Amino acid sequence: MIEHGFHPEGVTILLERIELTRQLPKTVRDSPKYRQMATSVREVGIIEPPIVFPHGEREGWYLLLDGHVRLDILRQMGETSVFCLIARDDEAFTYNRRVNRLATVQEHLMIRRALERGVSEERLSRALGIDVRTIRNRSNLLDGIHPEVVERLKDLQIGQGVFHSLRQMKPVRQIDVVERMVAANTFTETFAKALLVATPPEMLQASPKNKAARTMAVDHLAAMEKEMANLDQRSRLVERTLGLDTLTLSITKRYIKTLLNNEQVRRHLVKHHPDVLTELDRIVKMDMFGLGGV
């Protein structure tokens, strides 16, 4: 039986009784992501409750493990309380490491479903913090995309430009291109565009309009081949030191994790060195070599 990471019954807590475990960067409120999240909170409220843990020395107080931006937005809005989930342990990095970001295809399906149920484009625009034109583009994301391609990409975060490039190819070529992207584990818009311009005219939905377009395609293909050769060379260099680097990082992360699990150390850092604590938490969350939260 898998044990839940938090108690199923949440609780509404006064904001003034929630102690932060890290300080947000001073520039966070100017970021597009912050503004988008603030718009969503104002329109539809908190969707994902913050995660807290009972304070060990102050009865009725809680340590905030996850949800610092959401809490800051609520304070900016003048709210005084928030519904939270109570964690079973105080390891903040555990929750962040298990966050599953919404895949591009799933976002498309969510928007389409909302529109089909009568939610207006304008309301979705306000809730998601994006303009109506973007809502329309995302709702039509899979038009002209082969179902097999959709199935291969359904769990990935991919730029919309990838689908724009695929849409210009015939179904057989779409499948072939996606197989190449999967094999290379590269899903960037640049890579998709390079494969598009390297596509034979007969495999395109519409042939290039002129010879200059094909000349440009050949140039792009040559540039892509050069880039792939450089990437292969860099990969070989990295492989030589990967084992030692992985071991060093693993040991370092375990040591830092042990330090941060000490309540006295964490409280001291929260009070006197919040910036240092932020960096240490960031190091613990690093997953450069697929180590997770070791």
PENOR-V526380 format. One record per pair of residues at least 12 apart in sequence whose ideal C-beta (glycine too) atoms are under 10 Angstrom apart, sorted by the first residue. I is the first residue (numbers start at 1). GAP is how many residues later the second one is. D is the distance in Angstrom with one decimal. If there is no record, write none. Layout:
[[I & GAP & D] [I & GAP & D]]
This chain:
[[3 & 85 & 7.5] [4 & 81 & 9.6] [4 & 83 & 9.8] [4 & 84 & 7.2] [5 & 46 & 8.3] [5 & 80 & 8.9] [5 & 82 & 6.5] [5 & 83 & 6.1] [5 & 84 & 7.7] [5 & 86 & 9.2] [5 & 89 & 6.6] [5 & 90 & 7.1] [5 & 93 & 7.9] [6 & 43 & 9.2] [6 & 45 & 6.3] [6 & 46 & 9.1] [6 & 47 & 9.1] [6 & 59 & 9.4] [6 & 60 & 9.9] [6 & 78 & 9.3] [6 & 79 & 4.5] [6 & 80 & 5.9] [6 & 81 & 4.9] [6 & 82 & 6.1] [6 & 83 & 9.3] [6 & 89 & 8.5] [7 & 78 & 7.0] [7 & 79 & 4.6] [7 & 80 & 8.0] [7 & 81 & 6.9] [8 & 77 & 8.5] [8 & 78 & 9.5] [9 & 76 & 8.8] [9 & 77 & 7.9] [10 & 39 & 5.9] [10 & 40 & 9.6] [10 & 41 & 9.8] [10 & 42 & 9.4] [10 & 72 & 9.8] [10 & 73 & 5.4] [10 & 74 & 5.8] [10 & 75 & 4.9] [10 & 76 & 6.9] [11 & 38 & 9.7] [11 & 41 & 8.6] [11 & 51 & 8.9] [11 & 70 & 10.0] [11 & 71 & 9.9] [11 & 72 & 7.4] [11 & 73 & 6.2] [11 & 74 & 8.4] [11 & 75 & 6.4] [12 & 37 & 9.9] [12 & 69 & 5.3] [12 & 70 & 7.0] [12 & 71 & 5.1] [12 & 72 & 7.5] [13 & 37 & 8.7] [13 & 39 & 6.8] [13 & 47 & 8.9] [13 & 48 & 9.0] [13 & 49 & 6.0] [13 & 51 & 9.7] [13 & 68 & 6.3] [13 & 69 & 6.4] [13 & 70 & 8.0] [13 & 71 & 5.3] [13 & 73 & 9.3] [14 & 46 & 8.9] [14 & 47 & 9.5] [14 & 48 & 9.7] [14 & 66 & 6.2] [14 & 67 & 5.1] [14 & 68 & 8.6] [15 & 35 & 10.0] [15 & 49 & 9.9] [15 & 56 & 6.7] [15 & 57 & 10.0] [15 & 59 & 6.5] [15 & 60 & 6.0] [15 & 64 & 6.7] [15 & 65 & 5.9] [15 & 66 & 6.2] [15 & 67 & 6.3] [16 & 45 & 9.3] [16 & 59 & 9.5] [16 & 64 & 7.6] [16 & 65 & 9.1] [17 & 35 & 9.5] [17 & 38 & 8.5] [17 & 41 & 8.3] [17 & 43 & 6.1] [17 & 44 & 5.0] [17 & 45 & 6.5] [17 & 64 & 9.0] [18 & 32 & 7.7] [18 & 34 & 6.2] [18 & 37 & 9.2] [18 & 43 & 7.5] [18 & 44 & 5.3] [18 & 45 & 7.9] [18 & 46 & 5.2] [18 & 49 & 9.1] [18 & 50 & 10.0] [18 & 53 & 6.6] [18 & 57 & 10.0] [18 & 63 & 9.5] [18 & 64 & 7.8] [18 & 66 & 7.6] [19 & 33 & 9.1] [19 & 34 & 10.0] [19 & 36 & 6.3] [19 & 39 & 7.7] [19 & 42 & 6.1] [19 & 43 & 7.0] [19 & 44 & 5.5] [19 & 45 & 6.6] [19 & 248 & 9.1] [19 & 251 & 7.4] [19 & 252 & 10.0] [20 & 43 & 8.2] [20 & 44 & 5.4] [20 & 48 & 6.3] [20 & 51 & 7.7] [20 & 52 & 9.1] [20 & 250 & 7.2] [20 & 254 & 8.0] [20 & 257 & 10.0] [21 & 31 & 9.7] [21 & 32 & 8.9] [21 & 42 & 5.5] [21 & 43 & 5.7] [21 & 44 & 6.5] [21 & 45 & 9.2] [21 & 47 & 8.0] [21 & 69 & 8.5] [21 & 71 & 5.7] [21 & 239 & 9.4] [21 & 245 & 7.1] [21 & 246 & 9.5] [21 & 248 & 9.1] [21 & 249 & 6.2] [21 & 253 & 9.0] [21 & 256 & 7.4] [21 & 257 & 9.4] [21 & 260 & 7.9] [22 & 42 & 8.6] [22 & 43 & 9.8] [22 & 46 & 6.5] [22 & 70 & 7.9] [22 & 244 & 10.0] [22 & 247 & 9.0] [22 & 248 & 7.7] [22 & 252 & 6.4] [22 & 253 & 9.0] [22 & 255 & 5.6] [22 & 256 & 4.7] [22 & 257 & 9.5] [22 & 258 & 9.3] [22 & 259 & 5.8] [22 & 260 & 9.1] [23 & 45 & 8.4] [23 & 247 & 8.6] [23 & 250 & 10.0] [23 & 251 & 4.0] [23 & 252 & 6.7] [23 & 254 & 7.9] [23 & 255 & 6.2] [24 & 44 & 5.6] [24 & 45 & 6.7] [24 & 47 & 9.4] [24 & 48 & 6.0] [24 & 250 & 9.6] [24 & 254 & 8.5] [25 & 250 & 9.2] [25 & 253 & 8.0] [28 & 40 & 8.9] [28 & 41 & 6.8] [28 & 44 & 7.6] [29 & 40 & 9.3] [29 & 43 & 7.6] [29 & 44 & 9.0] [29 & 47 & 7.8] [31 & 38 & 9.4] [32 & 97 & 8.2] [32 & 98 & 9.7] [33 & 36 & 8.2] [33 & 96 & 9.0] [34 & 35 & 6.3] [34 & 38 & 8.3] [34 & 39 & 7.6] [34 & 42 & 9.9] [34 & 95 & 9.7] [35 & 38 & 9.8] [35 & 94 & 6.3] [36 & 91 & 9.9] [36 & 92 & 6.9] [36 & 93 & 3.3] [36 & 94 & 7.0] [37 & 32 & 6.1] [37 & 33 & 7.1] [37 & 35 & 9.7] [37 & 36 & 6.4] [37 & 91 & 9.9] [37 & 92 & 7.2] [38 & 31 & 8.8] [38 & 32 & 9.4] [38 & 34 & 9.1] [38 & 35 & 4.8] [38 & 36 & 9.6] [38 & 38 & 7.3] [38 & 39 & 8.0] [38 & 91 & 7.5] [39 & 34 & 9.6] [39 & 86 & 9.1] [39 & 87 & 6.3] [39 & 88 & 7.3] [39 & 89 & 7.5] [39 & 90 & 3.7] [39 & 91 & 8.8] [40 & 30 & 9.8] [40 & 33 & 9.2] [40 & 86 & 8.6] [40 & 87 & 5.6] [40 & 88 & 6.3] [40 & 89 & 5.9] [41 & 28 & 9.5] [41 & 29 & 6.8] [41 & 32 & 5.1] [41 & 33 & 7.1] [41 & 35 & 9.6] [41 & 36 & 7.3] [41 & 38 & 9.2] [41 & 86 & 9.6] [41 & 88 & 9.7] [42 & 31 & 8.3] [42 & 35 & 6.9] [42 & 84 & 8.1] [42 & 85 & 9.0] [42 & 87 & 9.4] [43 & 80 & 7.5] [43 & 81 & 9.3] [43 & 82 & 9.5] [43 & 83 & 4.9] [43 & 84 & 4.3] [43 & 85 & 8.5] [43 & 86 & 8.5] [44 & 79 & 9.2] [44 & 82 & 9.0] [44 & 83 & 5.1] [44 & 84 & 9.3] [45 & 29 & 9.8] [45 & 37 & 9.9] [45 & 38 & 9.4] [45 & 82 & 10.0] [46 & 21 & 8.4] [46 & 24 & 6.0] [46 & 25 & 9.5] [46 & 27 & 8.9] [46 & 28 & 7.5] [46 & 33 & 9.4] [46 & 36 & 6.5] [46 & 37 & 6.9] [46 & 38 & 9.4] [47 & 23 & 9.3] [47 & 80 & 9.8] [48 & 18 & 8.7] [48 & 19 & 7.6] [48 & 22 & 7.6] [48 & 37 & 9.2] [48 & 51 & 8.9] [49 & 17 & 9.4] [49 & 18 & 7.4] [49 & 21 & 8.6] [49 & 33 & 7.5] [49 & 34 & 5.3] [49 & 35 & 5.4] [49 & 36 & 5.0] [49 & 37 & 9.9] [50 & 12 & 9.3] [50 & 14 & 6.2] [50 & 15 & 8.0] [50 & 16 & 6.3] [50 & 17 & 2.8] [50 & 18 & 8.2] [50 & 19 & 9.7] [50 & 20 & 5.8] [50 & 21 & 6.0] [50 & 24 & 9.1] [50 & 32 & 6.3] [50 & 33 & 8.4] [50 & 34 & 4.9] [50 & 35 & 7.4] [50 & 45 & 9.8] [51 & 12 & 9.7] [51 & 13 & 7.7] [51 & 14 & 4.6] [51 & 15 & 4.1] [51 & 16 & 6.2] [51 & 33 & 6.9] [51 & 34 & 5.4] [51 & 35 & 8.0] [51 & 36 & 5.3] [51 & 41 & 8.0] [51 & 43 & 9.3] [51 & 44 & 5.3] [51 & 45 & 9.5] [52 & 12 & 5.6] [52 & 13 & 6.3] [52 & 14 & 8.5] [52 & 15 & 8.1] [52 & 19 & 9.7] [52 & 30 & 9.4] [52 & 32 & 4.7] [52 & 33 & 7.4] [52 & 34 & 6.2] [52 & 35 & 6.7] [52 & 38 & 9.5] [53 & 12 & 5.7] [53 & 31 & 9.8] [53 & 33 & 7.1] [53 & 34 & 4.6] [53 & 35 & 8.4] [53 & 36 & 7.2] [53 & 37 & 4.3] [53 & 38 & 8.9] [53 & 39 & 8.4] [54 & 32 & 7.1] [54 & 33 & 8.8] [54 & 36 & 8.7] [55 & 35 & 9.6] [55 & 208 & 9.7] [55 & 212 & 9.5] [56 & 34 & 8.4] [56 & 207 & 5.7] [56 & 208 & 9.7] [56 & 211 & 8.6] [57 & 206 & 8.4] [57 & 210 & 8.1] [62 & 22 & 7.1] [62 & 24 & 7.8] [62 & 25 & 9.4] [63 & 24 & 8.9] [63 & 27 & 6.2] [63 & 29 & 8.3] [63 & 200 & 9.3] [63 & 203 & 8.5] [63 & 204 & 9.2] [63 & 207 & 8.6] [64 & 20 & 8.4] [64 & 28 & 8.3] [65 & 19 & 9.7] [65 & 20 & 9.5] [65 & 21 & 10.0] [65 & 22 & 5.6] [65 & 24 & 9.0] [65 & 25 & 6.6] [65 & 26 & 7.6] [65 & 27 & 4.1] [65 & 28 & 8.8] [65 & 29 & 8.2] [65 & 30 & 6.0] [65 & 31 & 8.7] [66 & 18 & 9.8] [66 & 19 & 9.0] [66 & 21 & 8.4] [66 & 26 & 6.3] [66 & 27 & 9.3] [66 & 28 & 8.9] [66 & 29 & 4.3] [66 & 30 & 6.2] [66 & 32 & 10.0] [66 & 33 & 8.3] [67 & 15 & 8.3] [67 & 17 & 7.7] [67 & 18 & 9.3] [67 & 28 & 9.0] [68 & 24 & 9.6] [68 & 210 & 10.0] [70 & 12 & 7.7] [71 & 13 & 9.4] [89 & 172 & 9.2] [90 & 170 & 9.6] [90 & 171 & 7.9] [90 & 173 & 7.6] [90 & 176 & 8.2] [91 & 166 & 8.2] [91 & 169 & 8.4] [91 & 170 & 7.0] [91 & 193 & 9.1] [91 & 202 & 8.0] [92 & 168 & 8.4] [92 & 174 & 9.3] [92 & 189 & 6.6] [92 & 192 & 8.8] [92 & 193 & 8.9] [93 & 160 & 9.8] [93 & 164 & 7.8] [93 & 167 & 8.2] [93 & 188 & 6.4] [93 & 189 & 9.3] [93 & 190 & 9.7] [93 & 191 & 4.9] [93 & 192 & 5.0] [93 & 193 & 9.8] [93 & 199 & 9.8] [93 & 200 & 5.5] [94 & 190 & 10.0] [94 & 191 & 9.7] [94 & 198 & 10.0] [94 & 199 & 6.4] [96 & 185 & 8.6] [96 & 186 & 9.9] [96 & 188 & 9.5] [96 & 189 & 5.7] [96 & 197 & 9.0] [97 & 187 & 9.0] [97 & 188 & 6.2] [97 & 189 & 10.0] [97 & 190 & 7.4] [97 & 195 & 6.3] [97 & 196 & 4.9] [98 & 194 & 9.4] [98 & 195 & 8.9] [100 & 55 & 9.1] [101 & 55 & 10.0] [101 & 56 & 5.8] [102 & 55 & 7.8] [103 & 50 & 8.0] [103 & 51 & 6.3] [103 & 52 & 5.2] [103 & 53 & 5.7] [103 & 54 & 5.9] [103 & 55 & 8.0] [104 & 34 & 8.4] [104 & 37 & 7.2] [104 & 38 & 9.7] [104 & 49 & 7.3] [104 & 50 & 8.7] [104 & 51 & 9.5] [104 & 52 & 6.8] [104 & 53 & 5.8] [104 & 54 & 4.7] [104 & 55 & 7.8] [104 & 56 & 7.3] [104 & 58 & 8.3] [104 & 59 & 7.9] [104 & 83 & 9.5] [105 & 36 & 7.5] [105 & 37 & 7.1] [105 & 40 & 9.2] [105 & 44 & 9.9] [105 & 45 & 6.1] [105 & 46 & 9.1] [105 & 47 & 9.8] [105 & 48 & 5.9] [105 & 49 & 4.4] [105 & 50 & 7.8] [105 & 51 & 7.8] [105 & 52 & 9.6] [105 & 53 & 8.1] [105 & 58 & 9.1] [106 & 48 & 6.9] [106 & 49 & 7.8] [106 & 50 & 9.8] [106 & 51 & 9.6] [107 & 21 & 9.1] [107 & 31 & 6.5] [107 & 32 & 10.0] [107 & 34 & 8.3] [107 & 50 & 9.0] [108 & 29 & 9.8] [108 & 30 & 5.7] [108 & 31 & 6.9] [108 & 32 & 8.6] [108 & 33 & 4.3] [108 & 34 & 6.0] [108 & 37 & 10.0] [108 & 42 & 9.2] [108 & 46 & 9.6] [108 & 52 & 9.4] [108 & 55 & 9.0] [109 & 30 & 9.7] [109 & 32 & 9.3] [109 & 33 & 8.7] [109 & 41 & 9.8] [109 & 45 & 8.8] [110 & 14 & 9.5] [110 & 18 & 9.7] [110 & 28 & 9.3] [110 & 29 & 9.9] [111 & 13 & 6.5] [111 & 17 & 8.3] [111 & 23 & 9.9] [111 & 24 & 6.5] [111 & 25 & 9.3] [111 & 26 & 9.9] [111 & 27 & 5.4] [111 & 28 & 4.9] [111 & 29 & 9.7] [111 & 30 & 8.5] [112 & 26 & 8.8] [112 & 27 & 5.4] [112 & 28 & 9.0] [112 & 29 & 8.8] [112 & 30 & 8.8] [113 & 26 & 9.9] [114 & 13 & 8.9] [114 & 14 & 9.8] [114 & 21 & 9.4] [114 & 25 & 9.0] [115 & 20 & 8.3] [115 & 21 & 9.5] [115 & 24 & 6.0] [116 & 23 & 9.8] [120 & 12 & 9.3] [120 & 15 & 9.6] [121 & 12 & 9.3] [121 & 13 & 9.9] [121 & 14 & 5.0] [121 & 15 & 6.7] [121 & 18 & 8.2] [122 & 13 & 8.7] [123 & 12 & 9.7] [124 & 14 & 9.4] [124 & 15 & 8.8] [134 & 26 & 8.9] [137 & 23 & 6.5] [137 & 26 & 9.6] [137 & 27 & 9.3] [138 & 22 & 7.2] [138 & 25 & 9.9] [140 & 23 & 9.6] [140 & 27 & 9.9] [141 & 17 & 9.8] [141 & 19 & 6.4] [141 & 22 & 5.5] [141 & 23 & 9.3] [141 & 26 & 9.4] [142 & 12 & 10.0] [142 & 21 & 7.1] [142 & 24 & 9.7] [142 & 25 & 9.0] [143 & 20 & 8.9] [143 & 24 & 7.1] [144 & 19 & 8.6] [144 & 20 & 9.8] [144 & 22 & 8.0] [144 & 23 & 4.3] [144 & 24 & 8.5] [144 & 25 & 9.2] [144 & 27 & 9.2] [144 & 30 & 8.9] [144 & 61 & 7.7] [145 & 17 & 10.0] [145 & 18 & 6.1] [145 & 21 & 5.9] [145 & 22 & 6.4] [145 & 24 & 9.7] [145 & 26 & 8.8] [145 & 29 & 6.8] [145 & 33 & 9.7] [146 & 20 & 8.2] [146 & 23 & 9.2] [146 & 24 & 9.0] [146 & 25 & 4.2] [146 & 26 & 8.5] [146 & 27 & 9.5] [146 & 28 & 4.9] [146 & 29 & 6.2] [146 & 32 & 8.7] [147 & 24 & 9.1] [148 & 23 & 8.1] [148 & 26 & 8.2] [148 & 27 & 5.6] [148 & 30 & 8.1] [148 & 31 & 9.9] [149 & 14 & 8.9] [149 & 17 & 6.4] [149 & 20 & 9.6] [149 & 22 & 8.0] [149 & 25 & 4.9] [149 & 26 & 6.1] [149 & 27 & 10.0] [149 & 28 & 8.4] [149 & 29 & 5.1] [149 & 30 & 9.6] [150 & 13 & 9.5] [150 & 16 & 9.9] [150 & 24 & 9.8] [150 & 28 & 9.6] [151 & 27 & 9.6] [152 & 22 & 9.9] [152 & 23 & 8.2] [152 & 26 & 5.2] [152 & 27 & 8.0] [152 & 29 & 8.7] [152 & 30 & 6.5] [153 & 13 & 9.0] [153 & 25 & 6.7] [153 & 28 & 8.6] [153 & 29 & 8.9] [153 & 34 & 7.7] [156 & 25 & 9.5] [156 & 26 & 9.5] [156 & 31 & 6.0] [157 & 30 & 8.2] [158 & 23 & 9.1] [158 & 29 & 5.0] [158 & 30 & 8.6] [158 & 31 & 8.4] [158 & 34 & 8.6] [159 & 28 & 8.0] [159 & 29 & 7.0] [159 & 30 & 4.4] [159 & 31 & 9.3] [159 & 33 & 8.3] [160 & 29 & 8.1] [161 & 27 & 8.7] [161 & 28 & 3.4] [161 & 29 & 8.5] [161 & 31 & 6.7] [161 & 32 & 7.0] [162 & 15 & 9.3] [162 & 16 & 9.2] [162 & 19 & 8.0] [162 & 25 & 6.3] [162 & 26 & 7.6] [162 & 27 & 5.6] [162 & 28 & 9.6] [162 & 29 & 8.3] [162 & 30 & 4.3] [162 & 31 & 8.6] [162 & 33 & 9.8] [162 & 34 & 9.8] [163 & 26 & 9.5] [163 & 29 & 8.4] [164 & 25 & 8.1] [164 & 28 & 8.2] [164 & 29 & 8.7] [164 & 32 & 9.0] [165 & 12 & 7.9] [165 & 24 & 7.3] [165 & 25 & 9.8] [165 & 26 & 9.2] [165 & 27 & 4.1] [165 & 28 & 5.3] [165 & 29 & 9.0] [165 & 30 & 7.2] [165 & 31 & 4.3] [165 & 32 & 8.9] [165 & 34 & 9.2] [166 & 12 & 7.4] [166 & 15 & 9.6] [166 & 26 & 6.8] [166 & 29 & 9.1] [166 & 30 & 8.0] [167 & 29 & 9.7] [167 & 38 & 7.5] [168 & 25 & 9.9] [168 & 28 & 6.1] [168 & 31 & 8.2] [168 & 35 & 9.9] [168 & 36 & 6.1] [168 & 37 & 5.5] [168 & 38 & 7.3] [169 & 23 & 9.8] [169 & 26 & 8.6] [169 & 27 & 6.8] [169 & 30 & 5.8] [169 & 34 & 6.1] [169 & 35 & 6.1] [169 & 36 & 6.6] [170 & 29 & 8.8] [170 & 32 & 8.3] [170 & 33 & 5.3] [170 & 34 & 6.8] [170 & 35 & 6.2] [171 & 32 & 9.8] [171 & 34 & 9.7] [172 & 31 & 7.0] [173 & 22 & 8.8] [173 & 23 & 9.0] [173 & 26 & 5.7] [173 & 27 & 8.2] [173 & 29 & 9.3] [173 & 30 & 4.0] [173 & 31 & 7.5] [173 & 32 & 9.3] [174 & 25 & 9.9] [174 & 29 & 9.3] [174 & 31 & 9.9] [176 & 19 & 8.7] [176 & 23 & 9.0] [176 & 27 & 8.3] [177 & 14 & 9.3] [177 & 15 & 7.0] [177 & 18 & 4.8] [177 & 19 & 7.7] [177 & 21 & 9.4] [177 & 22 & 7.7] [177 & 26 & 9.5] [178 & 14 & 9.2] [178 & 17 & 9.5] [180 & 12 & 9.7] [180 & 15 & 6.4] [181 & 14 & 7.6] [184 & 44 & 8.1] [184 & 47 & 9.0] [186 & 42 & 9.4] [186 & 45 & 9.0] [190 & 30 & 9.7] [190 & 34 & 8.7] [190 & 37 & 8.9] [191 & 33 & 7.7] [191 & 36 & 9.1] [191 & 37 & 9.4] [193 & 27 & 7.4] [193 & 31 & 9.3] [194 & 23 & 9.3] [194 & 26 & 5.5] [194 & 27 & 6.9] [194 & 29 & 7.5] [194 & 30 & 4.0] [194 & 31 & 9.2] [194 & 33 & 8.2] [194 & 34 & 9.3] [195 & 25 & 9.4] [195 & 26 & 8.9] [195 & 29 & 7.9] [196 & 21 & 8.2] [196 & 24 & 8.6] [197 & 16 & 8.4] [197 & 17 & 8.7] [197 & 19 & 6.7] [197 & 20 & 3.7] [197 & 21 & 8.1] [197 & 22 & 8.4] [197 & 23 & 4.2] [197 & 24 & 6.5] [197 & 26 & 9.7] [197 & 27 & 8.5] [198 & 19 & 6.3] [198 & 20 & 8.2] [198 & 22 & 7.0] [198 & 23 & 4.3] [198 & 24 & 9.6] [198 & 26 & 7.1] [198 & 27 & 9.2] [199 & 18 & 7.9] [199 & 22 & 9.7] [200 & 14 & 9.9] [200 & 17 & 9.7] [201 & 12 & 9.6] [201 & 13 & 7.5] [201 & 16 & 9.3] [242 & 47 & 7.4] [243 & 46 & 9.9] [245 & 43 & 8.5] [245 & 44 & 7.3] [246 & 42 & 8.7] [246 & 43 & 4.7] [246 & 44 & 8.9] [246 & 45 & 7.2] [247 & 42 & 9.7] [249 & 34 & 9.0] [249 & 37 & 7.5] [249 & 39 & 6.7] [249 & 40 & 6.3] [249 & 42 & 6.8] [249 & 45 & 8.8] [250 & 39 & 8.0] [250 & 41 & 5.8] [250 & 44 & 5.4] [251 & 43 & 9.4] [252 & 31 & 7.4] [252 & 32 & 9.7] [252 & 34 & 9.6] [253 & 30 & 6.6] [253 & 31 & 5.9] [253 & 32 & 9.2] [253 & 33 & 7.1] [253 & 34 & 9.8] [253 & 38 & 6.9] [253 & 39 & 9.6] [253 & 40 & 8.0] [253 & 41 & 5.7] [254 & 30 & 9.4] [254 & 37 & 9.7] [254 & 39 & 10.0] [254 & 40 & 6.2] [256 & 23 & 9.9] [256 & 24 & 5.5] [256 & 25 & 8.9] [256 & 27 & 5.7] [256 & 28 & 5.6] [257 & 23 & 9.2] [257 & 26 & 9.3] [257 & 27 & 5.4] [257 & 36 & 7.6] [257 & 37 & 7.9] [259 & 21 & 7.5] [259 & 25 & 9.6] [260 & 17 & 7.8] [260 & 20 & 6.1] [260 & 21 & 7.1] [260 & 23 & 9.6] [260 & 24 & 6.5] [261 & 23 & 9.9] [265 & 12 & 9.3] [265 & 15 & 9.7] [266 & 14 & 9.4] [266 & 15 & 9.7] [269 & 12 & 9.5]]
